[in-house]
Amino acid sequence: MLVLGVESSCDECSAAVVTEGPKLLGQVVASQISIHREYGGVVPELASRDHVRKVTMVIDGALSQA
């Protein structure tokens, strides 16, 4: 069985594909550290927009690696 896991925190979006064992088959993490650094913390509006832009790319990347 293959499992796709998708995670989103306030400043990161990630996806991974695992199988029994568990064995990691693919993983992509998109960090927003560079976006928020100049503000000294997470800016919710910027974070949410960046998640929308990157979530498909992150999932596609993890699936491609698997």
PDBQT receptor file of N, H, CA, C and O in Angstrom, charges set to zero:
ATOM      1  N   MET A   1       0.840  -1.166   0.000  1.00  0.00    +0.000 N 
ATOM      2  CA  MET A   1       0.000   0.000   0.000  1.00  0.00    +0.000 C 
ATOM      3  C   MET A   1       0.892   1.239   0.000  1.00  0.00    +0.000 C 
ATOM      4  O   MET A   1       1.896   1.286   0.710  1.00  0.00    +0.000 OA
ATOM      5  N   LEU A   2       0.525   2.238  -0.795  1.00  0.00    +0.000 N 
ATOM      6  H   LEU A   2      -0.291   2.200  -1.372  1.00  0.00    +0.000 HD
ATOM      7  CA  LEU A   2       1.204   3.528  -0.803  1.00  0.00    +0.000 C 
ATOM      8  C   LEU A   2       0.353   4.539  -0.050  1.00  0.00    +0.000 C 
ATOM      9  O   LEU A   2      -0.874   4.529  -0.150  1.00  0.00    +0.000 OA
ATOM     10  N   VAL A   3       1.013   5.410   0.703  1.00  0.00    +0.000 N 
ATOM     11  H   VAL A   3       2.010   5.418   0.784  1.00  0.00    +0.000 HD
ATOM     12  CA  VAL A   3       0.315   6.456   1.448  1.00  0.00    +0.000 C 
ATOM     13  C   VAL A   3       0.931   7.801   1.080  1.00  0.00    +0.000 C 
ATOM     14  O   VAL A   3       2.151   7.967   1.106  1.00  0.00    +0.000 OA
ATOM     15  N   LEU A   4       0.073   8.758   0.737  1.00  0.00    +0.000 N 
ATOM     16  H   LEU A   4      -0.918   8.624   0.715  1.00  0.00    +0.000 HD
ATOM     17  CA  LEU A   4       0.501  10.130   0.485  1.00  0.00    +0.000 C 
ATOM     18  C   LEU A   4       0.135  10.960   1.702  1.00  0.00    +0.000 C 
ATOM     19  O   LEU A   4      -1.035  11.050   2.075  1.00  0.00    +0.000 OA
ATOM     20  N   GLY A   5       1.137  11.565   2.319  1.00  0.00    +0.000 N 
ATOM     21  H   GLY A   5       2.087  11.492   2.016  1.00  0.00    +0.000 HD
ATOM     22  CA  GLY A   5       0.895  12.447   3.456  1.00  0.00    +0.000 C 
ATOM     23  C   GLY A   5       1.166  13.882   3.050  1.00  0.00    +0.000 C 
ATOM     24  O   GLY A   5       2.181  14.174   2.417  1.00  0.00    +0.000 OA
ATOM     25  N   VAL A   6       0.259  14.781   3.414  1.00  0.00    +0.000 N 
ATOM     26  H   VAL A   6      -0.565  14.544   3.928  1.00  0.00    +0.000 HD
ATOM     27  CA  VAL A   6       0.418  16.206   3.114  1.00  0.00    +0.000 C 
ATOM     28  C   VAL A   6       0.335  16.964   4.431  1.00  0.00    +0.000 C 
ATOM     29  O   VAL A   6      -0.583  16.749   5.222  1.00  0.00    +0.000 OA
ATOM     30  N   GLU A   7       1.298  17.853   4.663  1.00  0.00    +0.000 N 
ATOM     31  H   GLU A   7       2.044  18.028   4.020  1.00  0.00    +0.000 HD
ATOM     32  CA  GLU A   7       1.369  18.613   5.910  1.00  0.00    +0.000 C 
ATOM     33  C   GLU A   7       1.529  20.081   5.579  1.00  0.00    +0.000 C 
ATOM     34  O   GLU A   7       2.238  20.455   4.645  1.00  0.00    +0.000 OA
ATOM     35  N   SER A   8       0.864  20.894   6.356  1.00  0.00    +0.000 N 
ATOM     36  H   SER A   8       0.289  20.590   7.115  1.00  0.00    +0.000 HD
ATOM     37  CA  SER A   8       0.994  22.338   6.192  1.00  0.00    +0.000 C 
ATOM     38  C   SER A   8       1.052  22.970   7.577  1.00  0.00    +0.000 C 
ATOM     39  O   SER A   8       0.132  22.819   8.381  1.00  0.00    +0.000 OA
ATOM     40  N   SER A   9       2.138  23.674   7.843  1.00  0.00    +0.000 N 
ATOM     41  H   SER A   9       2.885  23.797   7.190  1.00  0.00    +0.000 HD
ATOM     42  CA  SER A   9       2.245  24.424   9.094  1.00  0.00    +0.000 C 
ATOM     43  C   SER A   9       2.161  25.902   8.744  1.00  0.00    +0.000 C 
ATOM     44  O   SER A   9       1.822  26.257   7.615  1.00  0.00    +0.000 OA
ATOM     45  N   CYS A  10       2.464  26.750   9.690  1.00  0.00    +0.000 N 
ATOM     46  H   CYS A  10       2.739  26.462  10.607  1.00  0.00    +0.000 HD
ATOM     47  CA  CYS A  10       2.351  28.183   9.413  1.00  0.00    +0.000 C 
ATOM     48  C   CYS A  10       3.372  28.649   8.382  1.00  0.00    +0.000 C 
ATOM     49  O   CYS A  10       3.139  29.649   7.702  1.00  0.00    +0.000 OA
ATOM     50  N   ASP A  11       4.496  27.950   8.250  1.00  0.00    +0.000 N 
ATOM     51  H   ASP A  11       4.686  27.138   8.802  1.00  0.00    +0.000 HD
ATOM     52  CA  ASP A  11       5.526  28.433   7.330  1.00  0.00    +0.000 C 
ATOM     53  C   ASP A  11       6.167  27.350   6.463  1.00  0.00    +0.000 C 
ATOM     54  O   ASP A  11       7.211  27.589   5.856  1.00  0.00    +0.000 OA
ATOM     55  N   GLU A  12       5.563  26.173   6.398  1.00  0.00    +0.000 N 
ATOM     56  H   GLU A  12       4.715  25.980   6.891  1.00  0.00    +0.000 HD
ATOM     57  CA  GLU A  12       6.060  25.110   5.534  1.00  0.00    +0.000 C 
ATOM     58  C   GLU A  12       4.905  24.312   4.966  1.00  0.00    +0.000 C 
ATOM     59  O   GLU A  12       3.832  24.215   5.561  1.00  0.00    +0.000 OA
ATOM     60  N   CYS A  13       5.153  23.749   3.806  1.00  0.00    +0.000 N 
ATOM     61  H   CYS A  13       6.024  23.827   3.323  1.00  0.00    +0.000 HD
ATOM     62  CA  CYS A  13       4.195  22.855   3.157  1.00  0.00    +0.000 C 
ATOM     63  C   CYS A  13       5.011  21.657   2.690  1.00  0.00    +0.000 C 
ATOM     64  O   CYS A  13       6.049  21.828   2.052  1.00  0.00    +0.000 OA
ATOM     65  N   SER A  14       4.557  20.453   2.997  1.00  0.00    +0.000 N 
ATOM     66  H   SER A  14       3.714  20.313   3.515  1.00  0.00    +0.000 HD
ATOM     67  CA  SER A  14       5.327  19.280   2.610  1.00  0.00    +0.000 C 
ATOM     68  C   SER A  14       4.410  18.135   2.220  1.00  0.00    +0.000 C 
ATOM     69  O   SER A  14       3.234  18.095   2.582  1.00  0.00    +0.000 OA
ATOM     70  N   ALA A  15       4.986  17.206   1.470  1.00  0.00    +0.000 N 
ATOM     71  H   ALA A  15       5.942  17.238   1.176  1.00  0.00    +0.000 HD
ATOM     72  CA  ALA A  15       4.271  15.996   1.074  1.00  0.00    +0.000 C 
ATOM     73  C   ALA A  15       5.277  14.853   1.032  1.00  0.00    +0.000 C 
ATOM     74  O   ALA A  15       6.451  15.051   0.720  1.00  0.00    +0.000 OA
ATOM     75  N   ALA A  16       4.799  13.663   1.349  1.00  0.00    +0.000 N 
ATOM     76  H   ALA A  16       3.845  13.502   1.603  1.00  0.00    +0.000 HD
ATOM     77  CA  ALA A  16       5.658  12.487   1.319  1.00  0.00    +0.000 C 
ATOM     78  C   ALA A  16       4.842  11.277   0.888  1.00  0.00    +0.000 C 
ATOM     79  O   ALA A  16       3.642  11.191   1.146  1.00  0.00    +0.000 OA
ATOM     80  N   VAL A  17       5.518  10.350   0.229  1.00  0.00    +0.000 N 
ATOM     81  H   VAL A  17       6.493  10.419   0.020  1.00  0.00    +0.000 HD
ATOM     82  CA  VAL A  17       4.911   9.076  -0.153  1.00  0.00    +0.000 C 
ATOM     83  C   VAL A  17       5.687   7.988   0.575  1.00  0.00    +0.000 C 
ATOM     84  O   VAL A  17       6.912   7.919   0.484  1.00  0.00    +0.000 OA
ATOM     85  N   VAL A  18       4.961   7.135   1.302  1.00  0.00    +0.000 N 
ATOM     86  H   VAL A  18       3.966   7.191   1.376  1.00  0.00    +0.000 HD
ATOM     87  CA  VAL A  18       5.583   6.038   2.035  1.00  0.00    +0.000 C 
ATOM     88  C   VAL A  18       4.875   4.732   1.692  1.00  0.00    +0.000 C 
ATOM     89  O   VAL A  18       3.747   4.724   1.199  1.00  0.00    +0.000 OA
ATOM     90  N   THR A  19       5.564   3.638   1.966  1.00  0.00    +0.000 N 
ATOM     91  H   THR A  19       6.480   3.645   2.366  1.00  0.00    +0.000 HD
ATOM     92  CA  THR A  19       4.994   2.309   1.803  1.00  0.00    +0.000 C 
ATOM     93  C   THR A  19       5.283   1.511   3.070  1.00  0.00    +0.000 C 
ATOM     94  O   THR A  19       5.866   2.028   4.023  1.00  0.00    +0.000 OA
ATOM     95  N   GLU A  20       4.870   0.251   3.067  1.00  0.00    +0.000 N 
ATOM     96  H   GLU A  20       4.396  -0.169   2.292  1.00  0.00    +0.000 HD
ATOM     97  CA  GLU A  20       5.055  -0.573   4.256  1.00  0.00    +0.000 C 
ATOM     98  C   GLU A  20       6.512  -0.584   4.683  1.00  0.00    +0.000 C 
ATOM     99  O   GLU A  20       7.423  -0.472   3.862  1.00  0.00    +0.000 OA
ATOM    100  N   GLY A  21       6.704  -0.719   5.956  1.00  0.00    +0.000 N 
ATOM    101  H   GLY A  21       5.964  -0.811   6.622  1.00  0.00    +0.000 HD
ATOM    102  CA  GLY A  21       8.046  -0.803   6.500  1.00  0.00    +0.000 C 
ATOM    103  C   GLY A  21       8.247   0.077   7.715  1.00  0.00    +0.000 C 
ATOM    104  O   GLY A  21       8.676  -0.470   8.731  1.00  0.00    +0.000 OA
ATOM    105  N   PRO A  22       7.997   1.327   7.731  1.00  0.00    +0.000 N 
ATOM    106  CA  PRO A  22       7.676   2.176   6.577  1.00  0.00    +0.000 C 
ATOM    107  C   PRO A  22       8.932   2.543   5.788  1.00  0.00    +0.000 C 
ATOM    108  O   PRO A  22      10.025   2.652   6.345  1.00  0.00    +0.000 OA
ATOM    109  N   LYS A  23       8.756   2.726   4.499  1.00  0.00    +0.000 N 
ATOM    110  H   LYS A  23       7.869   2.637   4.046  1.00  0.00    +0.000 HD
ATOM    111  CA  LYS A  23       9.849   3.124   3.620  1.00  0.00    +0.000 C 
ATOM    112  C   LYS A  23       9.454   4.412   2.916  1.00  0.00    +0.000 C 
ATOM    113  O   LYS A  23       8.393   4.493   2.298  1.00  0.00    +0.000 OA
ATOM    114  N   LEU A  24      10.316   5.417   3.014  1.00  0.00    +0.000 N 
ATOM    115  H   LEU A  24      11.179   5.351   3.516  1.00  0.00    +0.000 HD
ATOM    116  CA  LEU A  24      10.074   6.704   2.363  1.00  0.00    +0.000 C 
ATOM    117  C   LEU A  24      10.438   6.603   0.888  1.00  0.00    +0.000 C 
ATOM    118  O   LEU A  24      11.572   6.268   0.544  1.00  0.00    +0.000 OA
ATOM    119  N   LEU A  25       9.470   6.893   0.013  1.00  0.00    +0.000 N 
ATOM    120  H   LEU A  25       8.549   7.165   0.292  1.00  0.00    +0.000 HD
ATOM    121  CA  LEU A  25       9.695   6.817  -1.428  1.00  0.00    +0.000 C 
ATOM    122  C   LEU A  25       9.895   8.183  -2.070  1.00  0.00    +0.000 C 
ATOM    123  O   LEU A  25      10.570   8.296  -3.093  1.00  0.00    +0.000 OA
ATOM    124  N   GLY A  26       9.323   9.204  -1.485  1.00  0.00    +0.000 N 
ATOM    125  H   GLY A  26       8.775   9.112  -0.654  1.00  0.00    +0.000 HD
ATOM    126  CA  GLY A  26       9.463  10.553  -2.025  1.00  0.00    +0.000 C 
ATOM    127  C   GLY A  26       9.048  11.579  -0.995  1.00  0.00    +0.000 C 
ATOM    128  O   GLY A  26       8.119  11.355  -0.220  1.00  0.00    +0.000 OA
ATOM    129  N   GLN A  27       9.746  12.719  -0.990  1.00  0.00    +0.000 N 
ATOM    130  H   GLN A  27      10.500  12.902  -1.620  1.00  0.00    +0.000 HD
ATOM    131  CA  GLN A  27       9.425  13.770  -0.017  1.00  0.00    +0.000 C 
ATOM    132  C   GLN A  27       9.860  15.122  -0.566  1.00  0.00    +0.000 C 
ATOM    133  O   GLN A  27      10.957  15.261  -1.108  1.00  0.00    +0.000 OA
ATOM    134  N   VAL A  28       8.987  16.121  -0.419  1.00  0.00    +0.000 N 
ATOM    135  H   VAL A  28       8.096  16.009   0.021  1.00  0.00    +0.000 HD
ATOM    136  CA  VAL A  28       9.303  17.495  -0.804  1.00  0.00    +0.000 C 
ATOM    137  C   VAL A  28       8.826  18.416   0.313  1.00  0.00    +0.000 C 
ATOM    138  O   VAL A  28       7.717  18.265   0.825  1.00  0.00    +0.000 OA
ATOM    139  N   VAL A  29       9.677  19.373   0.683  1.00  0.00    +0.000 N 
ATOM    140  H   VAL A  29      10.578  19.495   0.267  1.00  0.00    +0.000 HD
ATOM    141  CA  VAL A  29       9.332  20.380   1.691  1.00  0.00    +0.000 C 
ATOM    142  C   VAL A  29       9.574  21.758   1.084  1.00  0.00    +0.000 C 
ATOM    143  O   VAL A  29      10.655  22.034   0.563  1.00  0.00    +0.000 OA
ATOM    144  N   ALA A  30       8.565  22.615   1.154  1.00  0.00    +0.000 N 
ATOM    145  H   ALA A  30       7.687  22.390   1.578  1.00  0.00    +0.000 HD
ATOM    146  CA  ALA A  30       8.696  24.004   0.707  1.00  0.00    +0.000 C 
ATOM    147  C   ALA A  30       8.641  24.898   1.940  1.00  0.00    +0.000 C 
ATOM    148  O   ALA A  30       7.608  24.998   2.603  1.00  0.00    +0.000 OA
ATOM    149  N   SER A  31       9.756  25.542   2.237  1.00  0.00    +0.000 N 
ATOM    150  H   SER A  31      10.595  25.461   1.699  1.00  0.00    +0.000 HD
ATOM    151  CA  SER A  31       9.852  26.409   3.410  1.00  0.00    +0.000 C 
ATOM    152  C   SER A  31       9.619  27.862   3.019  1.00  0.00    +0.000 C 
ATOM    153  O   SER A  31       9.903  28.266   1.891  1.00  0.00    +0.000 OA
ATOM    154  N   GLN A  32       9.103  28.635   3.956  1.00  0.00    +0.000 N 
ATOM    155  H   GLN A  32       8.873  28.307   4.871  1.00  0.00    +0.000 HD
ATOM    156  CA  GLN A  32       8.845  30.055   3.726  1.00  0.00    +0.000 C 
ATOM    157  C   GLN A  32       9.753  30.942   4.575  1.00  0.00    +0.000 C 
ATOM    158  O   GLN A  32       9.455  32.123   4.757  1.00  0.00    +0.000 OA
ATOM    159  N   ILE A  33      10.832  30.411   5.088  1.00  0.00    +0.000 N 
ATOM    160  H   ILE A  33      11.075  29.452   4.940  1.00  0.00    +0.000 HD
ATOM    161  CA  ILE A  33      11.712  31.178   5.968  1.00  0.00    +0.000 C 
ATOM    162  C   ILE A  33      12.169  32.468   5.303  1.00  0.00    +0.000 C 
ATOM    163  O   ILE A  33      12.165  33.527   5.932  1.00  0.00    +0.000 OA
ATOM    164  N   SER A  34      12.561  32.389   4.045  1.00  0.00    +0.000 N 
ATOM    165  H   SER A  34      12.564  31.529   3.534  1.00  0.00    +0.000 HD
ATOM    166  CA  SER A  34      13.068  33.584   3.365  1.00  0.00    +0.000 C 
ATOM    167  C   SER A  34      11.987  34.648   3.185  1.00  0.00    +0.000 C 
ATOM    168  O   SER A  34      12.295  35.839   3.154  1.00  0.00    +0.000 OA
ATOM    169  N   ILE A  35      10.735  34.236   3.067  1.00  0.00    +0.000 N 
ATOM    170  H   ILE A  35      10.484  33.268   3.092  1.00  0.00    +0.000 HD
ATOM    171  CA  ILE A  35       9.627  35.185   2.901  1.00  0.00    +0.000 C 
ATOM    172  C   ILE A  35       9.390  35.967   4.188  1.00  0.00    +0.000 C 
ATOM    173  O   ILE A  35       9.175  37.179   4.149  1.00  0.00    +0.000 OA
ATOM    174  N   HIS A  36       9.429  35.284   5.322  1.00  0.00    +0.000 N 
ATOM    175  H   HIS A  36       9.604  34.300   5.354  1.00  0.00    +0.000 HD
ATOM    176  CA  HIS A  36       9.049  35.892   6.598  1.00  0.00    +0.000 C 
ATOM    177  C   HIS A  36      10.214  36.509   7.379  1.00  0.00    +0.000 C 
ATOM    178  O   HIS A  36       9.993  37.268   8.323  1.00  0.00    +0.000 OA
ATOM    179  N   ARG A  37      11.436  36.191   6.995  1.00  0.00    +0.000 N 
ATOM    180  H   ARG A  37      11.616  35.574   6.228  1.00  0.00    +0.000 HD
ATOM    181  CA  ARG A  37      12.614  36.645   7.751  1.00  0.00    +0.000 C 
ATOM    182  C   ARG A  37      12.616  38.157   7.967  1.00  0.00    +0.000 C 
ATOM    183  O   ARG A  37      12.866  38.620   9.080  1.00  0.00    +0.000 OA
ATOM    184  N   GLU A  38      12.343  38.921   6.927  1.00  0.00    +0.000 N 
ATOM    185  H   GLU A  38      12.139  38.544   6.023  1.00  0.00    +0.000 HD
ATOM    186  CA  GLU A  38      12.423  40.388   7.040  1.00  0.00    +0.000 C 
ATOM    187  C   GLU A  38      11.373  40.977   7.983  1.00  0.00    +0.000 C 
ATOM    188  O   GLU A  38      11.520  42.112   8.436  1.00  0.00    +0.000 OA
ATOM    189  N   TYR A  39      10.308  40.215   8.285  1.00  0.00    +0.000 N 
ATOM    190  H   TYR A  39      10.189  39.292   7.917  1.00  0.00    +0.000 HD
ATOM    191  CA  TYR A  39       9.251  40.699   9.172  1.00  0.00    +0.000 C 
ATOM    192  C   TYR A  39       9.444  40.247  10.617  1.00  0.00    +0.000 C 
ATOM    193  O   TYR A  39       8.721  40.691  11.509  1.00  0.00    +0.000 OA
ATOM    194  N   GLY A  40      10.409  39.375  10.849  1.00  0.00    +0.000 N 
ATOM    195  H   GLY A  40      10.996  39.015  10.124  1.00  0.00    +0.000 HD
ATOM    196  CA  GLY A  40      10.674  38.898  12.200  1.00  0.00    +0.000 C 
ATOM    197  C   GLY A  40       9.676  37.873  12.699  1.00  0.00    +0.000 C 
ATOM    198  O   GLY A  40       9.644  37.573  13.893  1.00  0.00    +0.000 OA
ATOM    199  N   GLY A  41       8.869  37.336  11.815  1.00  0.00    +0.000 N 
ATOM    200  H   GLY A  41       8.895  37.579  10.845  1.00  0.00    +0.000 HD
ATOM    201  CA  GLY A  41       7.875  36.321  12.169  1.00  0.00    +0.000 C 
ATOM    202  C   GLY A  41       6.969  36.048  10.988  1.00  0.00    +0.000 C 
ATOM    203  O   GLY A  41       7.094  36.673   9.935  1.00  0.00    +0.000 OA
ATOM    204  N   VAL A  42       6.066  35.122  11.170  1.00  0.00    +0.000 N 
ATOM    205  H   VAL A  42       5.965  34.614  12.026  1.00  0.00    +0.000 HD
ATOM    206  CA  VAL A  42       5.171  34.706  10.092  1.00  0.00    +0.000 C 
ATOM    207  C   VAL A  42       4.079  35.749   9.867  1.00  0.00    +0.000 C 
ATOM    208  O   VAL A  42       3.437  36.211  10.811  1.00  0.00    +0.000 OA
ATOM    209  N   VAL A  43       3.885  36.107   8.607  1.00  0.00    +0.000 N 
ATOM    210  H   VAL A  43       4.407  35.731   7.840  1.00  0.00    +0.000 HD
ATOM    211  CA  VAL A  43       2.798  37.003   8.201  1.00  0.00    +0.000 C 
ATOM    212  C   VAL A  43       1.712  36.112   7.591  1.00  0.00    +0.000 C 
ATOM    213  O   VAL A  43       1.906  35.589   6.494  1.00  0.00    +0.000 OA
ATOM    214  N   PRO A  44       0.575  35.926   8.270  1.00  0.00    +0.000 N 
ATOM    215  CA  PRO A  44      -0.440  34.979   7.819  1.00  0.00    +0.000 C 
ATOM    216  C   PRO A  44      -0.887  35.159   6.362  1.00  0.00    +0.000 C 
ATOM    217  O   PRO A  44      -1.043  34.168   5.649  1.00  0.00    +0.000 OA
ATOM    218  N   GLU A  45      -1.091  36.371   5.917  1.00  0.00    +0.000 N 
ATOM    219  H   GLU A  45      -0.965  37.176   6.497  1.00  0.00    +0.000 HD
ATOM    220  CA  GLU A  45      -1.529  36.603   4.536  1.00  0.00    +0.000 C 
ATOM    221  C   GLU A  45      -0.491  36.104   3.530  1.00  0.00    +0.000 C 
ATOM    222  O   GLU A  45      -0.842  35.456   2.544  1.00  0.00    +0.000 OA
ATOM    223  N   LEU A  46       0.769  36.401   3.776  1.00  0.00    +0.000 N 
ATOM    224  H   LEU A  46       1.054  36.928   4.577  1.00  0.00    +0.000 HD
ATOM    225  CA  LEU A  46       1.830  35.926   2.880  1.00  0.00    +0.000 C 
ATOM    226  C   LEU A  46       1.950  34.406   2.932  1.00  0.00    +0.000 C 
ATOM    227  O   LEU A  46       2.153  33.757   1.906  1.00  0.00    +0.000 OA
ATOM    228  N   ALA A  47       1.824  33.847   4.127  1.00  0.00    +0.000 N 
ATOM    229  H   ALA A  47       1.659  34.374   4.961  1.00  0.00    +0.000 HD
ATOM    230  CA  ALA A  47       1.937  32.398   4.291  1.00  0.00    +0.000 C 
ATOM    231  C   ALA A  47       0.838  31.661   3.533  1.00  0.00    +0.000 C 
ATOM    232  O   ALA A  47       1.113  30.691   2.825  1.00  0.00    +0.000 OA
ATOM    233  N   SER A  48      -0.394  32.113   3.677  1.00  0.00    +0.000 N 
ATOM    234  H   SER A  48      -0.617  32.900   4.252  1.00  0.00    +0.000 HD
ATOM    235  CA  SER A  48      -1.507  31.413   3.024  1.00  0.00    +0.000 C 
ATOM    236  C   SER A  48      -1.401  31.498   1.511  1.00  0.00    +0.000 C 
ATOM    237  O   SER A  48      -1.674  30.517   0.819  1.00  0.00    +0.000 OA
ATOM    238  N   ARG A  49      -1.012  32.642   0.992  1.00  0.00    +0.000 N 
ATOM    239  H   ARG A  49      -0.790  33.439   1.554  1.00  0.00    +0.000 HD
ATOM    240  CA  ARG A  49      -0.869  32.780  -0.466  1.00  0.00    +0.000 C 
ATOM    241  C   ARG A  49       0.255  31.890  -1.003  1.00  0.00    +0.000 C 
ATOM    242  O   ARG A  49       0.131  31.309  -2.081  1.00  0.00    +0.000 OA
ATOM    243  N   ASP A  50       1.345  31.788  -0.251  1.00  0.00    +0.000 N 
ATOM    244  H   ASP A  50       1.446  32.260   0.625  1.00  0.00    +0.000 HD
ATOM    245  CA  ASP A  50       2.448  30.945  -0.695  1.00  0.00    +0.000 C 
ATOM    246  C   ASP A  50       2.065  29.469  -0.650  1.00  0.00    +0.000 C 
ATOM    247  O   ASP A  50       2.472  28.703  -1.523  1.00  0.00    +0.000 OA
ATOM    248  N   HIS A  51       1.288  29.059   0.354  1.00  0.00    +0.000 N 
ATOM    249  H   HIS A  51       0.957  29.682   1.063  1.00  0.00    +0.000 HD
ATOM    250  CA  HIS A  51       0.801  27.674   0.404  1.00  0.00    +0.000 C 
ATOM    251  C   HIS A  51      -0.023  27.353  -0.842  1.00  0.00    +0.000 C 
ATOM    252  O   HIS A  51       0.151  26.295  -1.446  1.00  0.00    +0.000 OA
ATOM    253  N   VAL A  52      -0.911  28.252  -1.223  1.00  0.00    +0.000 N 
ATOM    254  H   VAL A  52      -1.052  29.112  -0.732  1.00  0.00    +0.000 HD
ATOM    255  CA  VAL A  52      -1.757  28.030  -2.406  1.00  0.00    +0.000 C 
ATOM    256  C   VAL A  52      -0.890  27.878  -3.653  1.00  0.00    +0.000 C 
ATOM    257  O   VAL A  52      -1.160  27.022  -4.495  1.00  0.00    +0.000 OA
ATOM    258  N   ARG A  53       0.147  28.704  -3.773  1.00  0.00    +0.000 N 
ATOM    259  H   ARG A  53       0.366  29.399  -3.088  1.00  0.00    +0.000 HD
ATOM    260  CA  ARG A  53       1.024  28.643  -4.946  1.00  0.00    +0.000 C 
ATOM    261  C   ARG A  53       1.834  27.354  -5.002  1.00  0.00    +0.000 C 
ATOM    262  O   ARG A  53       2.113  26.853  -6.091  1.00  0.00    +0.000 OA
ATOM    263  N   LYS A  54       2.218  26.809  -3.853  1.00  0.00    +0.000 N 
ATOM    264  H   LYS A  54       1.992  27.216  -2.968  1.00  0.00    +0.000 HD
ATOM    265  CA  LYS A  54       3.185  25.709  -3.842  1.00  0.00    +0.000 C 
ATOM    266  C   LYS A  54       2.628  24.318  -3.571  1.00  0.00    +0.000 C 
ATOM    267  O   LYS A  54       3.319  23.335  -3.834  1.00  0.00    +0.000 OA
ATOM    268  N   VAL A  55       1.413  24.195  -3.058  1.00  0.00    +0.000 N 
ATOM    269  H   VAL A  55       0.852  24.994  -2.844  1.00  0.00    +0.000 HD
ATOM    270  CA  VAL A  55       0.939  22.880  -2.614  1.00  0.00    +0.000 C 
ATOM    271  C   VAL A  55       0.885  21.863  -3.754  1.00  0.00    +0.000 C 
ATOM    272  O   VAL A  55       1.252  20.705  -3.554  1.00  0.00    +0.000 OA
ATOM    273  N   THR A  56       0.445  22.263  -4.925  1.00  0.00    +0.000 N 
ATOM    274  H   THR A  56       0.147  23.204  -5.087  1.00  0.00    +0.000 HD
ATOM    275  CA  THR A  56       0.378  21.321  -6.049  1.00  0.00    +0.000 C 
ATOM    276  C   THR A  56       1.775  20.889  -6.470  1.00  0.00    +0.000 C 
ATOM    277  O   THR A  56       2.002  19.710  -6.744  1.00  0.00    +0.000 OA
ATOM    278  N   MET A  57       2.717  21.833  -6.525  1.00  0.00    +0.000 N 
ATOM    279  H   MET A  57       2.533  22.791  -6.302  1.00  0.00    +0.000 HD
ATOM    280  CA  MET A  57       4.093  21.521  -6.885  1.00  0.00    +0.000 C 
ATOM    281  C   MET A  57       4.714  20.546  -5.880  1.00  0.00    +0.000 C 
ATOM    282  O   MET A  57       5.432  19.624  -6.265  1.00  0.00    +0.000 OA
ATOM    283  N   VAL A  58       4.437  20.753  -4.606  1.00  0.00    +0.000 N 
ATOM    284  H   VAL A  58       3.853  21.502  -4.293  1.00  0.00    +0.000 HD
ATOM    285  CA  VAL A  58       4.987  19.900  -3.554  1.00  0.00    +0.000 C 
ATOM    286  C   VAL A  58       4.441  18.474  -3.684  1.00  0.00    +0.000 C 
ATOM    287  O   VAL A  58       5.203  17.510  -3.607  1.00  0.00    +0.000 OA
ATOM    288  N   ILE A  59       3.146  18.342  -3.878  1.00  0.00    +0.000 N 
ATOM    289  H   ILE A  59       2.527  19.125  -3.940  1.00  0.00    +0.000 HD
ATOM    290  CA  ILE A  59       2.532  17.014  -4.029  1.00  0.00    +0.000 C 
ATOM    291  C   ILE A  59       3.041  16.329  -5.292  1.00  0.00    +0.000 C 
ATOM    292  O   ILE A  59       3.422  15.159  -5.253  1.00  0.00    +0.000 OA
ATOM    293  N   ASP A  60       3.050  17.049  -6.411  1.00  0.00    +0.000 N 
ATOM    294  H   ASP A  60       2.740  17.999  -6.443  1.00  0.00    +0.000 HD
ATOM    295  CA  ASP A  60       3.550  16.474  -7.667  1.00  0.00    +0.000 C 
ATOM    296  C   ASP A  60       5.000  16.021  -7.530  1.00  0.00    +0.000 C 
ATOM    297  O   ASP A  60       5.383  14.974  -8.052  1.00  0.00    +0.000 OA
ATOM    298  N   GLY A  61       5.800  16.811  -6.828  1.00  0.00    +0.000 N 
ATOM    299  H   GLY A  61       5.490  17.662  -6.404  1.00  0.00    +0.000 HD
ATOM    300  CA  GLY A  61       7.203  16.452  -6.638  1.00  0.00    +0.000 C 
ATOM    301  C   GLY A  61       7.374  15.175  -5.840  1.00  0.00    +0.000 C 
ATOM    302  O   GLY A  61       8.191  14.325  -6.195  1.00  0.00    +0.000 OA
ATOM    303  N   ALA A  62       6.616  15.030  -4.770  1.00  0.00    +0.000 N 
ATOM    304  H   ALA A  62       5.953  15.721  -4.482  1.00  0.00    +0.000 HD
ATOM    305  CA  ALA A  62       6.702  13.811  -3.955  1.00  0.00    +0.000 C 
ATOM    306  C   ALA A  62       6.240  12.590  -4.748  1.00  0.00    +0.000 C 
ATOM    307  O   ALA A  62       6.845  11.521  -4.660  1.00  0.00    +0.000 OA
ATOM    308  N   LEU A  63       5.175  12.753  -5.515  1.00  0.00    +0.000 N 
ATOM    309  H   LEU A  63       4.684  13.621  -5.587  1.00  0.00    +0.000 HD
ATOM    310  CA  LEU A  63       4.685  11.639  -6.336  1.00  0.00    +0.000 C 
ATOM    311  C   LEU A  63       5.692  11.273  -7.424  1.00  0.00    +0.000 C 
ATOM    312  O   LEU A  63       5.878  10.092  -7.717  1.00  0.00    +0.000 OA
ATOM    313  N   SER A  64       6.334  12.258  -8.020  1.00  0.00    +0.000 N 
ATOM    314  H   SER A  64       6.182  13.217  -7.782  1.00  0.00    +0.000 HD
ATOM    315  CA  SER A  64       7.340  11.991  -9.059  1.00  0.00    +0.000 C 
ATOM    316  C   SER A  64       8.543  11.242  -8.496  1.00  0.00    +0.000 C 
ATOM    317  O   SER A  64       9.082  10.350  -9.151  1.00  0.00    +0.000 OA
ATOM    318  N   GLN A  65       8.963  11.596  -7.295  1.00  0.00    +0.000 N 
ATOM    319  H   GLN A  65       8.526  12.321  -6.763  1.00  0.00    +0.000 HD
ATOM    320  CA  GLN A  65      10.092  10.907  -6.664  1.00  0.00    +0.000 C 
ATOM    321  C   GLN A  65       9.761   9.452  -6.353  1.00  0.00    +0.000 C 
ATOM    322  O   GLN A  65      10.626   8.578  -6.407  1.00  0.00    +0.000 OA
ATOM    323  N   ALA A  66       8.493   9.210  -6.026  1.00  0.00    +0.000 N 
ATOM    324  H   ALA A  66       7.791   9.921  -5.982  1.00  0.00    +0.000 HD
ATOM    325  CA  ALA A  66       8.074   7.857  -5.655  1.00  0.00    +0.000 C 
ATOM    326  C   ALA A  66       8.022   6.968  -6.877  1.00  0.00    +0.000 C 
ATOM    327  O   ALA A  66       7.689   5.788  -6.768  1.00  0.00    +0.000 OA
TER     328      ALA A  66
